[in-house]
Amino acid sequence: MRIIAFDFDGTLSDSEMTVLLGKKNGTADEMADITERAMNDEMSYAESLRSRARLLEGLEEELAEEAYGEVELRPGAADLIQRLRDYGHHVAIFTGGFERGVERALEKEGVEVDDIVSNRLPVKGGRLTGDVEGSLIEGTKDTALENHAAEHDVPMDRTVAVGDGANDLPMLEVAGLSVGFVPKDAVRPACDAVVASMDRLGKLFESHGILDADE
């Protein structure tokens, strides 16, 4: 068994959750600008996430749920996740994004993962509070990966990390195999391999013996 850790926004999904939420209250452009700056390592991820959450203060919970329902997996992502799990690997999603959006996207495709480590936008009185909660605000994905490896007694050289942005750098730097999915320039040097589609990622996994080519 290996542990395969995926980032979500920009990797498993080409939806940007905070932008979809921002479209519900007219802050989508501001969301996209903050997100881009964070992914290029121009501002801390924690700072960017709190800034985006504040822009959503007062958004009705019903509208937030609509936005979560618009989150989709990339073509081929669900099939690849299922192949990995059928092969016996532990598949986890580590995202600074929001659990509800990840869950809705997986439900839509009828696929499950073993673990989701993510953040949440709390609700009070039927509206988003403007706060954000979760272990991946100040916490980093290398710690999440190391904890999962220890919990499942998997050595770090049998871990795989797949991501695209600056907040993925910590897990890409410690994983046994680090894969950039159309990575930002700041991320590319930390990657052992770079792919641009789920099909190519599957073939990369086959070349490393993580999946069988004849499945």
Protein Blocks (a to p, Z undefined) as FASTA:
>chain_A
ZZddddfehplpccdfklmmmmmnopmmmmmmmmmmmmnopacfklmmmmmmmmmgoiaf
klmmmmmmmpccdehklmmmmmmmmnopacddddfbdfklmmmmmmmnopacfbdcdddd
ddeehiaehiacdjklmpcfklmmmmmmmmnopafklcccddfbfklmmmmmmmmbdcde
hiafklmmmpmbdcfbfklmmmmmmmnopacfkZZ
